[in-house]
Amino acid sequence: MMKGKISKGVARVFAVLIVLLSIFSQGVLAAIPQTINYQGFLTEMDGTPVNNAAAQMRFSLHDSLTAGNELWNEKQTLNIQNGIYNVVLGSASAFPPALDFSAQYYLEVAVYDTVTSLFETLSPRQPLTSVPYAMRAASADIAVSVSGSAIAGASITPDKLANICSEGEALVMTANGWVCGKVVSQVCSPGDFINCYAGPDGTMNIGICKSGTRRCNAAGTGFGECTGQTLPAAEICDDLDNDCNGLVDDAPGSTVWYPDNDNDGYGDQSAGIMKCTQPSGYIETGNDCDDGLSSVYPGAGEACDGLDNDCDGSTDESCVDTACFAQELDMLNSCFTTCGSNFVCQQACLSSVSQTCGYAFTNLVMCSVGSGCNMEPNCMMESCPNQWINIFGSMCDNGDTKVCGSDIGACRQGAETCVNGAWDHTCAGEIAPVAEICGDGIDNDCNGTTDEAWVCSDNDGDGFIGRDDCDDADLNIYPGAVEVCDGIDNNCDGQTDEGVTTQYFIDRDGDGHGDPSESIEACSPPSFEYVSDSTDCDDSRSDIYIGADEVCDGLDNNCNGQTDDNCYSCGNGICEADKGETLAKCEFDCAVCGDGILQSSEQCEDGNADNNDGCSSTCRDEYCGDGIVQSNEECDDGSTMNNDGCNYICKREYCGDGIQQSGIGEVCDDGNAVNGDGCNTLCQLDCINNSTILCGPSDVGECRRGTQTCIDGTWSECIGEIVPSAEICDGLDNNCDGQVDEGCLQAQELICDDGIDNDGDSQTDCADGDCASAGNCLASMCNDAVKNGNETDTDCGGSCSKCVEGKRCLGYTDCASGVCYNGFCAFPTCMDMVKNGSETDIDCGGGVCPKCSIGEDCIVAPDCSSGNCANNICQAAAGQ
């Protein structure tokens, strides 16, 4: 018995616990019970039973009466009726599978004290004992004749039960419950039960099998039928042990699977399990004599490394010296699995092995890629035997033979011989498959079927049997049928839609005329950006195409190969009114780039028509992001964005360039390729406490880099950095691109309030309407709230920042979305053939567009159709 206390408010109660092992078979404790029934009795300090109360209790099993180890525990909140509570232990927390019930265990009970907010342990612990049957109260509110003071000690005994009732009486089950009464001649007490099980020995409580109970009948004359038991059944594939033999899914026809820990295609023969479906990490082929080394498996080339590489029981027999040791191969395998497609990481892998091994491995990889093997071992042995043997040694022992070919149908197997350490690819004596001969009753193609219907029958009634028909379920598809544009090979010539597709051309500027250099063949336009017209000679401007009006702007507007061919040059210096020339036209519309005179159609004029001097040969400002590589630029991709291979100052991006490129997996870049300084050679953090690293974009112009300090292995925030801001005309490099006041024109000292066209631009006063208080026209800027300069809309487009959706544009470079349609910037869509919006690659990813395919850019796993995003690239699904 256990004696203890709990708190209910401030009252103290004692507990008497009756342990009921309801599922143990008599005398057997080794089986692991799923649940154990318990019954207890709680009283107040004065012996009054606790009534209609709830108590939170903690139950635990120990391997010793005192101290020792706790083996299991769970908590339950129980309702107390007249002092009695019933509980099924193991229902809240399952017993550990390793718990051995052949040992002696002890139960400890603790009750939650609401005053101290602690569990108070009842003492002493009770030893668990197997009993032939157990009593369980039918209802908790009728055992009022049992008091806490009447039963004490370590266990229930007949003499102590007798003390509960008067002399000559005993506890008797009646229709009203357990009461003291005269002893009657009966076999059992009504309601009592004992365990029962009719299954074979060793199957009870194994798998789905469970013991049942036999209950004493109302007359007390005996126990009834066994109910509630579950007996063994036929094993089926359902992840259960149906036949209760301790094995799951070992049904007839199920497969033995072996763990392949080293991923060499052969599993550990000693650790096979029988399952209907393939478990993760297991394969069907066993016989690996060392499942910890990927270079050791049946049929591997025997290398001079002191190992039985081919698992034939012999070591280094007829071995061939190899370029790589087994340890180096294991290192490369592990390293390349970690690197994925990260080239910098891959190079570090090769530097970790000997130069000889690195060269040999590189040669094998190059041969594998060129042969389309994708590093698949069997393919590489077939396509790259010399490179394979150089690394792994012989694929076989000279003179050995192996069976090749098939014995199905009319075919007969032959033998392939090992020559110079490699299989000779000749199947001597083989009778190979031939095309099925319909009607001869022979399986000619050796596929296990004779005159098979799909070969010899005309299922669709088009006059061609299945062997000759590329789709024998569609009577409109057959050799010689008319090819239509539907994505199907209608005439069975191995080509789809040949000769019936339409050529569509990209129309990025939305002028209805496509770029003849970029087109696709399709049955219909893939998006609104494709047209069938190919007469655009500049697909970045919507005002340039065949048939457009030629204007005097230094461009070939109508795509006829001539520039300003309808514009009088005024080259003789004389204004000829009879030709429609005016002073304004001579000075501005027909400007000559390089004459040293800045005209309204020119952005700059340096007196020459050269490039790479700040003013281009077309008198346009040269800047990083204009798409033209200048002499002081390493690259120019038409943008000032980082993480696209060419950074915002037109320098090529690489690890060690001082610019963090998250797009290729960099988490830092300290401008060098040195380890131990906070950022290692792979541009990953190498944080040493109290060390500091530079942070921030750059020290160009007004920008200043800050510092980060390593605190407890983590870099702090960037302190002291000055980031780029919008460029303003103040004599400073505000946006830190290495240029000062780019886009700013010097104020023209012209009177702008006299109503006269002083500057000859056909407009009185200032063209932009921006007149200073001193009466001077101000130069156009990208923040003056006026559409001026080469802006396509107010303060955006041209040399200003890109325009948002709905603003006017001349080409795709004017728009933030990269799409200019009918003269307006379009909203990003999932079919505009441009990477914009939230997309991680062109028209995919970002949670809005369709998922990206393998090899396309991603940020998180949901961006990829495979669900696997590694190093910002969609990879094949895990396990493939």
N, C-alpha and C positions, 0 to 999 in steps of 0.2 A: 504494500500500500504506500501511497505518497501522501505527505502531509505538508500543507503550505498555506499561503494566504494571497488574496488579491484585494484590491480596493474598489469599492463601489461607493462613490462619494467618500465618506470617511470610515465606513463600516469595514470590518475585516471578516473574511470568510475562509473556511478550511475546505480542502478538496480531498475526496476519496476517488481513486481512479480504478476502473475495472478494464483490463486490457482484453480485447476480443480479437483473436487472430482468425478471421472468418474464412480465409482461403487456403490456409496451410493444410496439407494432408497430414494425417496422424503420424507423428514421429519423424517427419521430413521437413527440414528447414533450409535445405540447400537451394531450392527453387526460389527465384526472385518474385515475391508477391507484387502484384500491381497495386493493390490497396490493402489496408489493414483497418478493420472496424474497432473503434474504441468507445467505451462508455465510462463516464465519470460522474461524481456526485459532489456538489459544492454546497457548503453551509456557511452561515454567518458565524461570528465568534462564539455566540451563545448556542450553537448547534442547530439553529433554525435554517431549513433549506432555503437557498436563494431561489426566488420565484420570479418568472416572467422578466428576466434580465438578459442583457447581451454582454458577453465578455470576449475580449480579444485574447487569444491564447497562442503560445508558441510551443511546438512539439519538435523534439530532436532525438536522434539515435547516437549512442556513444559506445565505444568498445570497452568501457570500464565502468564499474559502479560509481567510482569517484574519479575526478580528473580525466585522464585519457584524451582521446581524439573525438571530435564531433564528426559524424559520417554523413549526416543528412539533417535538414530542418525545413519546416514550413510554418506559416502563420495562417490561422483561420479565425473568423469571428463567429461565435456560436450562440444560439438562443438557449437559455437555461429555464427549464420548467420544473418547479418543485425540487430544485437542486440537481436534477439529472440532465446531462447533456450527452448527445451522441455525435460522433465525428468519424468520417472516413478519411484516414490519413493516406497520403499519396495522391489525393485528388487535386491538391493545389500545387504540389511540387513532386514530380515523379522520383521514385527511388533510383539511385545510380545503378546502371547495368552491372558495374563491377562489384556491387555489394554482395558478399557471400553469406547467405543466411544459415550456413552450417555452423557459423561461429556464434558465440553468445553475445547479444547486444542488450543495451539498457536504454529505457525510455526516460526522457526528462521532459517535464511539463512546466511552463512558465505562464503566469497570468499578468496581463497589463494592469498596472496600478495607475488610475486616473489622477491621483493626487501627486505622485512623484514623477509621472510620465515615464516610468520605467517598467520593464518586465521583471516580476519577482518570481524566482524559481522555487517550485515545490520540491520538497525533499522527503525521503531519498529517491533516487532513480529506481525505476522498476525493471527487473530483468524480463526480457521477452521469453515466453515459454509456449511451446506448441501444445494445444489442447485438442482432445478428440471432438469436442463440439463447443460452441460458445452460446451464451445467453445474450439476448438483445431485447430490450423492453419494447413492447408493442407501441406504447405511447409514454411520453416522459412524465405525464402528470398523474400517474397512478402508483408510483413507487414511494409513496409517502411513509411507509412503514420502515424504510431503511434510513438510519441516521448516521451521521459522521462519527459519533462516539461509539457506535455499536461494532464497527469493524475497524481494526487497526492491524499493524504488522506489515510484513513484506509480501504476503500472498493470501488468496482466499482459500480457506480450508473448511471442511465440513463442520468441525467443532465451532469455528467462528460464525459460520452461517447459522448454527443452532442457537447461538446467543441472541440472535435477532428475534426469535420467536420464543414463546413459552415452552415449558417442558412438555415433551410429547408431541409438539407441533413442528412443522417445517414450512419453508416457503413453497407455496403451491400456486400454479397458474390457473386462474378462473376466468370466467367471462368478464369479470370486473378488473382483472389484472393480477399481479403477484401479491398474495396475502398469506399470512400465517394460518395454517389449518392442519387438520389431522392427516397423517400420511396415508395415502391410498396405494393400492397395488397397481402400479402402472409402469410401463416400459420407459416412458419419457414424458416430459412436460409439454403440453400443447404449445406450439409456437417455437420450441427449440429446433435447432437445425444442425446438421453435420455436413461436412464436405463430401462430395462424391465425384467420381470421374470414371468413365467407361472406356477411355481411349487406351492405346498401347502404352506400355511402360516407357518413360522417358519423354513423353510428348506433352504432359500436362504443363500448362502455363508456358509453352514454347510456341512462338509464332502466333497464329490466331486461336490456338487451343486454350480453353479456360475450364477450370473446374466449376461444378454446379453445387447445389445444396439439396438435401433431403430434409423435409420438415416433419416434425412430430404432429400426428393428427389430433383432432379436437378431443378424442377420447383418451389420448395418451397411450394407446396400445401399440404404437409402432411408427416408423418413419415412412413417408410416402416415396413416390418416384423421384428420381434425380432430375431436377429442372435447372435451366440456366447454363448448362455446360455446352461448350463448343468443341466438337470432335474434329479430327483431321479430315481434310477434303483433298480432292485432286489438285495438284499444283498448277496454277495458271499464271500468266504474266500480268501481275497487278501490283508489284512492289510489296507483296506480302508473302509470308511463309505459310502457305495454305496447308501443306502436309505435315507441318510442325516437326520437321527434322533438323531445324536450326539453320536452314539455307533458304534464301529468298529468291524466288523466280527460277528455281532449278527444274523448270517444267521440261517435259520431253521436247526435244528439238531446240532448247535454248543453247546458247553459245558460252564457251569458256573464254573469258577475257583476261589478258595479262597486262600488268602495269608496265608502261614504257617510260621509265623515268629519264632516260638519256635521249629520247626522241630519235633513236636510230632505226625505227621500224620493226624492232624485235622486243618482245616483252619478257619479263622475269617468269620463267616456267614454274618456279616454286611458289608463286604468289597469285596463281590464277583464281578467278571467281566465276561462278556460273550465273549469268544474267541473260534475260531475254533481250535487253537493249544494251547498247554499248555505253559503259560508264565513262565519264570524263577522265582522260589520262590513260585509258586502257585500249589495247588493240587486240586483234584476233590471233596474231602470230606470236608465239612464244620462242623458247629455245635460246634466249640471250644468256650467255655464260657470264656476263658482267653488265648489269643494267645501270651501272654508274658511269660507264665510259661509252660515248657515242662512236668511238673508233673500234669497238669490240662487238661483233655480232656475227652470226653464221654467214659465211660468204664474203666477209670483209677481206681486203688485201692484207696479207701477213707482212707486218713491218718489223724491222730490227729494233724492237723496243722492250724485249723481255716479257711480252704479253702474248696470250693466245688470241690474236685478233680475230681469227675466223672460227673460233669455238669448235675446233676439230680435235681438241685434246692435246695438241702439240704446240710448242712455243717456238716462234721464229724459224719454222721449217721453210726452206726455200724463200727466206725473206728477201725483200728488196729494200736497199737503203732509200729512205724517203726524205723529202725536203723539210717536213714538219714532224716534230715529235708528237706523240699522242696528247701530251699536256698542252702543247701549243694549239692543237686542233680544238681541244675542249675550251681553251681560253678564247679562241676566235669565235667559236659557236656561241658562247655565252655573251661575248662582247657585241657581236653583230645583232643578236636578238635584242639587246638593250638599245642599240643605236637606231634600229629601223633604217629610215632613209636619210638620217643626218650625216652628211658627207664629212663634216669636220670630226664627228665622233668616230666614223668609220676609219678615217686616217689615223686617229689616235690608237684604234684597235690594232692596225697593222704595225704601228711603231712599237707595240708591246711584245712582238715576237721577233725572231731572228730575221735578218734581211733575206736570207735564202728562202725561208718559209713564206715571208711576205710577198716576194716576187712570184713564187709558185702559186700561192693562193690567188693573187691578182690575175695571173694568166688563166687559172681555172675559171674565175668569175667572168673574165672577158670572153672566153670560149663559150661559157654557159649562156651569157646574154646573146652572143652572136648566133647560137644554135637554137635560141628560143626555149631553153630548158628551164629558165627561172629557178636555177639552183636545185632542181629536183634530182636526187642522186642517181636513180636508174637512167634517166635521160642523159645526165652528164657522163656516166660510164659508157653509154652507147655513142654519144656524140663527141666526147672529149677524152678518149681513153688515155692518150699520152699525158695530158695534164693531170688526169685523175691518178694515174700510177705514180707520177712524180711526187704527189702528196701522200697518197694512201698506200702505195705499194701495189703489188700484183692483185688483180681481181680474182685470180684463180691460180692453181698449181699446174705447171706445164704437164700436158698429157691427160689431165682430168677431163671427164666428160659429164655432161648433164643432159637430161631429157628435154627435148624441145618439140614443139608442134602439138597436135591433138590426136586422140583416138576416137573422136566422135564421128559417126556417120561413115563416109567413105575415106576419111582421113586416117593416117597412121603416123605415130610419133617417130622422130629420128633422134639423133644425138649431136650435140654441139661440143667441140673440143677446145681446150685451153691451149693457146699458142702464145709464147712469150709473155705469159702473165695476164693475158686478156682473152676473152671468148672470141672465137673466130667468126661468129655471126653466120655460120653455115650449118644448117640442120640436115646432116647427112642421113639419107634413107627415108626422109620424110615424104609422105603423100599429103600435099597441101590442099586446102579448100579450092574449089573452082565455083564458077557461077552455077546456081541451081538449074538443073535441066528438068523442066516441067514434064510430068507424066512418066518418068522412068522408075518411080518408086524408090529412089535412092536419095539419101541426104548428101547431096554433092557439096554444099557449102559448109557442111559440118557444124551446123548451129543447133543440132538436136531435133530438127523438124524436117520431114520429107514433103516436098512439093507444097511448102507452106502457102497459105492462102494469100498473104500479103505480097508474095512473089508471083504466084501463078494464077491468081484470080483477078477479074476485072470487077471490083466491088462497086465502082460508080457508073459502070456502063458506058464509058467514053471510048471503048474500043482498044484500050491499052491495059495490059496486065500490070499488077502492082510493081513488078521489078522495073518496068519501063516508065511507069507513071510516077511523077514526083509527089503527087497527092491523089491517092486512089479513093479518096472520100469525096472528091469534088469533080463532077463531070465536066466543069468548065476549065479544068487545069489538066493539060496533057501535052506531050511533045507536038510542036507545030501550032499550038493555039495562038490566038492573037494576043499580044502583050498589051495590057492596059495599065494605066498609072494607078496602082492600088496597093503598092508595097508588097506584092506577091509575085513569085516567079511563075507566070501563067503558062509559058511555053516550055518549061522544064529544061532550059538551057543553062541553068546554074547562075543566071543573072536576074536581077529584079528591076523592073521598070526601065529596062534598057531601051533607049531610043524614043521614049514617050514622056520623059520628064521635061520640065521647063527650067531654063536658067534664070535665076533671080539674083539681083545685084543689091548690095547694101546701100541704103540711102540714109546716111547718118545725119545729114543736115536738113532732111525733110522737105527738099525742094521737088520731089517727084522724079528725080533723075538719079540713077545709081552709079556707083563706082565700078568701072569696067574691070578693075584689077582684083575685086573681091566678090565672089559669087558662089552660089551653091545650086545643085540640081535637085529639084523637088517637084512634087505633084501640085503643091500650092505654096504660097509665100509662108515661110516659117513664122513671121511676125510682121507687124505693120512697117518695120524698117526696111523690108525687102520689096523691090519693084522689078518689073521686067525690063525697064528702060536702063540703058547702060551709057548714057551720053553725058555724064557729069565728069568734068576734068578737075574739079576741086570739091570733094565731098565734105569739106569742113565749113563751106560757106553756102548758105541757101540762095545767094544772089548770083552764083556762078553756075552755068549749065548751058547746053546747046540751046540757042534761041533766046537767051537772056539779052537784055539791052546792054550794049557796050557803053560804058561810061569812062570818063578820063580819070582813072584812079591807079594807073600803073598795073592793072590786072587784065587778064584775058577773060572778060565777063561772059562772052558768048561761045567760049571754047572752040574758036576757029583757028587757034594757033597763033593769033596776032594780038598784040597788046595795044589798047587805045587806038585801034585802026580807024575809028570814026572821030578821032579827036585831032584837031589841028595842033601841030607841035609848037607854033609860034617861034619856031627855031630861028627864023631870020631876024628876030628882035623887033619886027615891025608889026603893029596891030593892024590886021587887014579886016576891016569891017565887012567887006563884001563876002568874006568867008565865014562870017558869023563870029569872028574873034572879038573879044573884048579885053580890056586891060586886066580885068579880074581873071579871065580864062588864061591869059598869057602868064600871069604871075602865079596862079594857084592851081587851076584845073589841069593845066598842061605842065606841071612842075617837072624839072629834070633832076633826078636824084644824083647828088654829087656835084651840083653847081655851086654849093656853098650858101644857097638861099633857102631858108626854111619856109616851105609853103604849107598851106592849110591841110593838104592831103598827106603831108609827111609828119612822122613822129619825131624825126631827128634829121640833121643835115650837117655832115662833117667835111664836106668838100670833096668826097671821093665815093666811089661805088664799091668799096671793099667790105668784106665781112671781118669778124673777129677784132673790131676796133671800137665796139660799143654801139655803133650805128651800122645796120646791115646794108647790103647792096640794094635793098628796096627802101632804104631810109626808114626802117623800123628799129625801135629800141631793142638791143640784144640783152637778154637776161636769162638767168637760170630758170628753166621751165618753159622756154619758148619752143622746145622740141628740136632745136638746132645745136649741135655740139660745137662750141666755140673753142678757140685754141687754149683758153685757160680752164676748160671744162674736161673732165674725164668721161662724162656721159650727160645726156639730156633727154629725159623720157617724156617731156611735155608737162611735167607737174613738179611741184616743190614738196611732195610728200616723201616721208621716209618709209622704210619697210617695203619698197618695191624694186630694190636693186640699185637705184640711183637716188641719193639723198637730196635734201633741200638746198645744198650748195653745189649740186651737180658733181659729187664725188661718188665713186663706186663704193657700195656698202660691203663691209667684210668684218669678221670678228677681229677687233683690235683697232677699228677706225675711230673709236671714241664715241660712237652713236649706238645706243641700244636699239636693236632690231628685233622686236618681239615676234615679227612675222616669220623669222627663221629660228625661233626658240631661244634667243638671247634674253637673259634676265639682267645682264649688266654688260658694259663695255668701257674699260678704263683706258682705251687707246693703246694697249700693248698686248703682247702674247706671252705674258709672264704669269706663272703661278705664284701663290703665296702673298699677293698684294690686294686681296679682297675680291678680285675678279680673275678667274683662271683662264687658261688658253682656250677653253670651250665657251667662254663668255657666260659662265655660270658663277654664282656667288661663292666666294671662298672667304667666308667671314671669320676673322680672328678678333677676339674681344679687344676693344679699345683702338682697333685699327680704323682708319678712315679712307674713304674713296671719294673721288669727284662725282658729282651728279649734276643733272641739268642738261640743257640742250647743247650749249657751246659758249665760248668766250669771244664770239664774233660780234662786232658792232657794240650795241648797248647791252647785250646779254652778258651775264656772268654766271659761271658754274658755281654751285654750292658744294657742300660736303655732307657725307653720311658717316656716322660713327657706328661701329659694331658693338652692340650691347647685348650680352648673354646670347651671342650667336645670331643676332638679328640686326639688320641695318636699320638705323633710325631714319626719320624723315630727312628730306633734303633741306639743309639750312643755308640761307644766304644766297640762293640762286635768283637771278633776274631773267625772266623768260621773255621771248619775243612779243612785241606788240605791233599794232597796225602801223605801217609806214606813213608818216606825215611829213610835210615839206618844212623841215626845221634844221636841215644841215646835219642830221644824225641818221645812223643806220638802225632805225627802230625795230625792224623785223629781222635783224641779224642775218641777212642773206649776203653780206659782203658788199652791198651797194648802198649808196646814200641818196635819198630822195628820188629813187627810181619812179618814173611815171609823172614826176613834177616838171612842168614847163615854166620857164622863166616868164614872169609877168611882162606882158607887152605894154610898153609905155604909150598907151593910146588913150585919147580922150573918149570916155564912154557915155557921156551925158549930153552930147551935142546933136544927136539925131543924124549923124553923118556916118557913112560906111568908111571909116578911117583905115581899116585894115584890109579892105578889098575882098571881104569874104561874102559879098552880096547881102550882108546884114548890117543894119545900123547898130551902132554901139557894140556891146559884147555879144558874141554868139551864144555864150552860156548864160547871159543875163546877170552875171556876177560882177558888179561894178564897185570898186573900192571907194571909200569916202574921199580919197584924193583924186578921184576921177580916172583911175587906171583900171584896165581890164585885168582881172586876176587869172592866173593859169588854172586850167581844169585839174581837179583832184578827185580821188575816189571816195571822199567823205564830205563833199560840198552840197549833197542833196540835189544835184543838178545833173541831167544827162548831158555830158560833154566829152571832149576828147574822142577816144575810140570806143567809149562805152557803148554796149548794145542796149542797156537799160540804165536807169538811174543808179550811178555808183557801182555798177557791176558789169561784167563782161569785158572783152578786149583785154587791156593790160590790168584792169581792176580784178577784184575777187570774182569768183564764179557766181552766176545768177542762180537764184532758187527757182523752183517750179512756178510757171506762169509768167516769168519775166521774158522779155524779148532776147533773141539770140541770132547770131549769124552762122554759128557752127557748134559742134558738140563741145569744143574747148571752152565755150562761154558758160556752160551749164554745170552746176554742182552734180547733177545726176548723170552727166555725160551724154545726154540725149537732147538734141535740138530738133523739134518737129514742127514744120510749117511756120518757122520763125519764132517759136516759143519753147522755153525749156520745159520738157515733159517730166511728169512724175516717174520715179523708178517703177518698173514692172518686172515680172519674172520671165519676160520673153523679149526684152529689148537688146539682148546680146551684149550688155554692158554690166560690169560689176558695180553696183550702186546700192543705195539704201542700206538695209541690214545684211545684204548678201555676203557670204564668205568667199564665194567664187562667182563666176559669171552665171547669173540667173539661177542660183541654188544656194541653200543654206540660210542661216539667219532666223529660222523659225517661221518665216513667211513663205518663202519659195520652196520648191521641191528639194528633197535631200540631195546632197552632192554625191557623185560617184567616186569610186576609188581613184586616188591620185589628185583629186581636186582639193582646194584649200578649205579648211574648217577651223573652228575655234573650240567647240565642244562636241561631244559624241552625238547629240541629236541632230547636228548638221549633216551627218553622213548616213547614207542608205544602209551601210554596213553596221552602224552604231559604234564604230571604232575610229576615234580621232587621235592620232599620235603625232607629235611634232608639227601640229597644225596642218597635217595632210590626212585625208581620209584613207584608212588602211582597210585591208580585208578583215572580215569579221573574225573575232577571237576564236581560235581553234581551227581555222581554215588554212 
